[in-house]
Amino acid sequence: MTNLENGLSGDKTDLMQRTDVFNANKYIEPPAKNFLSFVLDEFKDMTKVIPMASDVLSLVFGIKCRGLKQEKQFQEHSNESSNTRVEVVRDGRRQTISTSDIVVGDVVCLKIGDQVPADGLFVDGHSLKVDESSMTGESDHIEVCSENPFLLSGTKVIDGYGRMMVASETPLQARLNRLTSFIGKVGLLVAALVLLILMVRHFTGHTQDKAGHREFTSGKTKPGDVIKAVVHIVSTTVTIAVVAIPEGLPLAGTLTLTYSLKHMMGDNSMVRKLSACETMGSATTICTDKTGTLTMNEMRVTEFWMGKEQVSVDASRKMAASILEVLLQGIGLNTTGTVQKRPSVSVPEILGSPTEKAILSWGVLELGMTMDELKQEWEIIQVEAFNSEKKRSMVAVRRRGEQEATEMILALCSDYYSQNGMMNVMNDEGRSEFRTTIKNMADKSLRCIAFAYKKINGSLAQNHGRVQEDGLTLLGVRNAVASCRSAGANIKMITGDNMHTARAIALECGILNPDKDLEEEAIVEGAQFRNYSPEQRMAAIEKIQVMARSSPFDKLLMVQCLKQKGHVVAVTGDGTNDTPALKEADIGLFMGIKGTEVAKESSDIVILDDNFASVVTLLRWGRCVYYNIQKFIQFQLTLNVAALIINLVAVVSSGEVPFTAVQLLWVNLIMDTLGVLAFATERPTNNLMRKPPIGRSEPLINRVMLRNLTSQALYQVVVLLTLQFKGSSIFRMDEKVKDTIIFNCFVLCLVFNVFNARKLEEKNVFEGIHKNKLLLWIVSMTIFLQVVMVEFLKRFANTHRLGWGQWGACIGLAALSWPIGWLFKCIPISG
């Protein structure tokens, strides 16, 4: 634990332990690696040293998936400086240490000019502001406080001072490695126990040779015979350890992800971080933009109001000349868009944001605006660009035109023009009527743009017209939203539009239910959410479905609150202002067509078609990855448990292991490598979208898997131990044939169990089997190789040829695993 006042104790043992657990806080700069270096790295893994003979294929796949090319490219990057020093609090006093010596739990002191040395949490301080532009692309300085306590490694302190505590997190892939390590340790323990029992039995004279004589007699047995017997015992126990260690589990995760990434590209999704694909299956909340995500971001002007009068868009040229002149100046000069005339095309090419394109198109095509003449006639003196805080753009020429959010323009106006050019005083009654008009248009999903102007010489005349744009062409997202909700992933829409527009779009998309979600708690404005106390925000966050008039900070704040509530949050975005939320979210989804590079660099997955429906596909693949790994874990553990119990019981009871070293290595080879490929290539099904999200802390091995693997392992143990002790009398055969049948039955039981493991809960394990041709090929190849092993490699595998009846008995016993699996799946599992 870290004392936030005194920091770490400074005890060397504690510091070394933290360094061992969380690694040193420095960039490891290994020398350039060649192919041989990767092979040697694999042999450093103790779970690979023991089963060397069975890991040839695993090494090939592992080297390929770790990316030799990526390692070489990494060496080309510039070296990180290792001389940076920071102040930390240890043993109640400040100490200056190297950033590479920082450990998780350290309390670091920060001041102006410091670079944040590691990810961490705010402890205390005053006016602490950091520049996160290098990480998020946001130029605004971020104030760090108890409400926003996260500090990112590599950011710079711009103002104030404070203290932070270094934190750390681990990816989901590490869970597989921990599981592998745990099972491997159990296997090694069993192997050590078997070694002890065999040694004791041998040296106490309880073992016999083929002739029935004692193998060891003190003082009489030759040293060569003793060494030979010990080598045989050691090789047997090492082989048991080989089968016990599920070295295929880390490979299963990598291959499943690699296969999924390839097919996700075909579904218009490019994964930039492997862990995001895993995490997507756990998403419980998706925070999405409106423009460019739920909509196609295409607009056109449909309504135009002059004062209190609605003017037909087609008849808008009939307004007073003086008003038309000012309006065209606001359209043509107060914009970042361009109008380009092409020689061979009569319609000019209009470029800019969707809003600008719509207004410029209306000005050029309906109002007869000539962009070139305007720019020649008017000189632009000063420009104030539109941003999410001011919600207005301004340009100063000989006159000044302003473009603001409609409600803000309304508050600034003291007069308005009618269609005939007459100026009218803006009184309270008129202002109320305008607000009603704004609300009515917003209810139609229309975005409101207001134009106003003011003479620089001080004479006041303000024009308050309204140019309306249609409510953006909605994509087919209603079904996508429904699919996400049925999968347990809630959708929250975050937009800069006003409440009425946001409500209309949310209703049309199905994010709001008109019968349930129209109360005030379901829709809030960003300022309202921002001004909540932390307790109020946490209480309201579950009810909020739509946030209107939001800023980038509001979006970030919502993501942080959802994560504190325990949600796994996915965020969609395309603009630079979405970058902080994309970075903070568990999964950042970037809209790839019209998005910015800064936002892309902060994202985890790129949606290539900018279609929200692709999020459903991501959910399906994310869950598919997780469930495919679970299928292989169930299959692998069935093998491990059955093999360990069979060998342990046989050794304790008779002192003999039913399988030879070659046979066990063969089982390990085909099941750990070919089995991985069989499960890694399973495609997602619709049933995955009817399951709840996978929780952050949900164990990899759940109760359903325990039920399934227990039933199959128990059946295999019963069958094989029965054959071990009663097989000779049942089938009237010699020991060598009996051992071959045990080996053959074990392999065939594992092959048939591949089909059982395909479906964790569904009883029909053959549903969709024809779609996975690789699985069928692997099963067929495994059976073919098993036939070769038994019938043609007798000396190598220590087997005996079997007759048709014996093969039929082996297949029949193995096939019984299907109805047994079906019966056990009828047992309900709570939760």
C-alpha positions, 0 to 999 in steps of 0.5 A: 500500500502507498501512504499518500502523505509519506510515499513509499517506505524506501525499503530496498526489498519493497522497491525490488518487489515492486520492480519485479512485479510491475517491471522497471519504468524504462524503455527496454532497448534490446539489440536487433534480433534475427530469426535465431534470437526469436527461437532462443527467446521461445526456449527461455519460456519454461513452459516451452523448454519441457515439451520441446519435441511437441512445440515445433509448430508452436514456435513457428506460429509464435514467431510469425505472430510476434512479428519479426518485421515489427521488431526490426522496425522498432529498432529504427526508432530513436532511442529514449533518453534514460537520464531524466530524473524526477522527485519522489516521496519515499520514507517521508522525504523527497528524493531525486531518482531516475525515471527508470527507477520509478515503481508502481505506487511511488508518489511523484512530485510535479512542477511546471516544466516537468514531464509526467514520467508514468501513468498515474493518479492525482493525489493533491496539488494546486492549479495543476495543468498539463499539456496532453497535445502530444497524446490526445491532439487537444491544444487546450491545457487540461486541469488535473484535480480530484474530479479529473485525476488521470495523468498520462505518461509523456504529457508536460506540466504547464502550470501549477504543482502537485503530486501523483501516484504511479499506477499500472494495468495489465492486458487480458492476454496476461490472464491466459499466461497466468492460467497457463502458468498455474496449470503448468505448476499443477502439472509439474507438482503431479509429475514430481509426485509420480516421480517420487512414487516411482522412485520409491516403488523401484528402490523398495523392490516393488517393481518387476521386469517382464520376466516377473523378477524384482527390478532392484535388489540392494547390492545385487542390481548392476549400476547400469540397470539402475541408471537405465531404470532411473532414466526411464522413470525420469523420462516418463515423469517429464512426459507427463509434465509435457502433457500437463502444461497447456502451452497452446493457451497463449498461442490460442489467443494469438492465433484467434486474434490473428484470424479474426483481424483478417476477417474483420478487415473484410467487415470494414473494421481495422484493428490497431491494437490487438487487446481492443478486439478482446475488450470489445466483447466486454463492452457494456456501454457505447458512447457515440457521436451523432454527426458522421456516426449515426448520420451520414453528415450530409445536409441541405437547406430546407427552411428559411425564416426572416424575422417571424416570417417563413420564406420559401427556399426557392423564393428567397431571392425575393427578399429586400436587396439590402438584406440579400446583400448582407446575407450573401456576405455572411454566407460567402465570407464567413466560411472556410469552405470553397466554391470551385468552378470546373471548366467541363461541369456546369455545377461548381464543386463545393468543399468544406464541412457539411454545414458549410457545404449546405449553406454555400450550395444554397447561396450559389444555386438558389441565391445566385451568389458569386464567390469570386466577386464577393472576395474581390469586393470585400477584404477580410481583416480578421477571422475568428474560427468556429470552435466547440466552446464559442459555438460561433465563427466571426469574420471582420470585413468592412462589415462584420458577420457573425455565425453562432449557435442560434440561441446565442445569436438570439440573446445578442439581437436587439432588432430584426429584419422582416422580409420587406427590409423593415427593421423591428425592435426585438422585444420579449414577446418577439424573442419568445416567438423566435425561441418557439420557432427554434424549438419547432425546427429542432423537433424536426431534426433540423440544425439551426444557423442564425446570421447577424451583422453589425456595422463597425462604425457603430450604427446598430442594425442587426439582421436575424434570419434563420437558415435551416438545414435538413436533419442529416440523412440517417444511416440504417442504425435503428437495427444496429442500436437494437442489436447492441441493446439486445447484446447488453451494450447500452447506447448513449448519444453525445452531441453538440446539438440542442436538446430538441434536435438531439431528442428527435435524432435519438428517437429516430435512431431508437436510442430513446424509447418514446414510452419510457425515456422522455423524462428529464433524467434521460436527456441532459445538457453538457453544462448541466452534467458538468456542474453536477457534483461527483455524487450526482454524476455517478447517480445520474450516469446510468439514466442518461441516454442523450447528452446535448450541447456537449463539449469535448470535456463533457464527453471525456467526463462521461467516459470517466464516470462510466468506467468508475461505475465498472462499465467497459466503455467504447467511444466512437469519434472522428474529430480532433475534439473526440481525441481525449474520450477516444484515449480514455475509453477502453475501446476507441472507435475511429470513423475512418473516412472523414476523421482526422489523423489525430483522432485516428492515432488515439483510437484502437479500431478504425471503422472503414465505412463510417457506418454505426452498423459496423459496431455490431460486427465488432461486438460479434467478433470481439465476443467470438474471440473470447468464446473461441479462447474459452472453447479451447481452454475447455478442450485443453483442460479436459485433456490435461485433467484426464491425462493427469488423473489417469497417469497418477491413479495408474502409478499409485495402484500398479506402478506403471504408466499406461502411455509411453513417452512417444504416445504422450508427446503425440497427443500433446503435439496434435491437440496443442497445435492442430486443436488451436487451429480448429477453434481459432477459426470458428466464425461468430454466430447470432447466438453471441449477440444474445449473451450478456457482455463479458464482465471485466473480472469474469473468470476465463473458466466459468461454471458452464465450462467446469460442468462440460470439462468435468463430464468429459474428463470424468467419462474419459478417466472411467473408460480408460481406467476400466480398460487399464485394469479390466481390459485384458479380461473384457477383450481377452487380449494381451497387454500390448494390445490393451495398451494400444486400445487405451492409447487409441481410445484416448486420442479418439475421445479427444477428437470427438470432444472437439465437437463437444467443445464447439458449443459451450451451452448449445446442445446441437454441437454440429450446428454450422459445422459445414462453415468451418472447413478447416476444423473438418480438415483438421479432424480428418487429418488427425484421424488419418495420422492416428491410423498411421501411428497405430497401424504403420509406426508400431515400433516407433509408437510402441503400438500393436495393429488393431482389428476391425472390431477393436477399431469399432470398439474404440470409435464407439467408446469415443462417440459416447462422449456426444450423448454424455455431453448432451445429457450434462448440458441439460443440467442448468447452471445458475448465473 
